[in-house]
Amino acid sequence: MERFVLWLGRAAGLLGLVLVAVGAAVRLAGSYWLGGFQAGTLLLAGIASMTFGCFCMLSMLAQRAR
């Protein structure tokens, strides 16, 4: 279970990083939309994904401290 949560945290963080980078690039290019999604929605989804990844990593740190 520990390995799964660690893997899930890393994957969520990486996905969030990609979403934020794509959303920022689209917005900096002057467009508000990408494939039916607003650039702000991509940024928000990326931030949520990175936050979830941080919580997974925090959970692992808390379990190892016991």
Summary of the structure (lengths in Angstrom):
residues: 66
radius of gyration: 14.6
end to end distance: 15.9
largest distance: 49.4
contacts: 196
relative contact order: 0.23
helix: 82%
strand: 6%
